[in-house]
């Protein structure tokens, strides 16, 4: 089955700096890669996603890049703010009919004011 | 539009008991998936339902079961609870044909 590795497990950055979280996946059939943000006491919130026919997607301060050949995808947050502090999860899933999400182990991001 | 709702939010049970958790998806969403979140194992897929049919199942023992009703609401049941079943149980819903899954706040189950 699919295996998703996520690094780093913890990340601290100064407010205003950029943060990058990286994931690798094992199953070449995976074609959908969402990122979730989870705050304390809440469920994961979808913040951005990318499909395998796209190399990069951006939404304001958040961007995701995908390298299908290397099976890598990354989350980039620019101009970080205190409210970006949370746990971030990457995930991967396959084709329609097999859409279960396989999650990475999470990255605890702390923004230092 | 209201988000995914889960009830109850917190639950305390003892070993050997059974429990039923409920999930109401976003209006119009027909697919419901369940995940277990623990500090040790992270987020793990339990099962997915679409139009009252289980479409996918994760690697959990038969004590974990679920169902979906005609209004797309879903329930999951855990029988003969074990201490290791203590976890946050999350429900996610999605539109038919859409890959985006939206999560509820979860039910925190504690087994004593």
Interface residues (C-beta under 8 A of the other chain):
Chain A: X32 X34 X36 X41 X42 X43 X44 X45 X46 X49 X51 X89 X91 X93 X96 X97 X98 X99 X100 X101 X102 X103 X104 X105 X106
Chain B: X4 X31 X33 X35 X42 X43 X44 X45 X48 X55 X56 X58 X90 X92 X94 X97 X99 X100 X101 X102 X103 X104 X105 X106
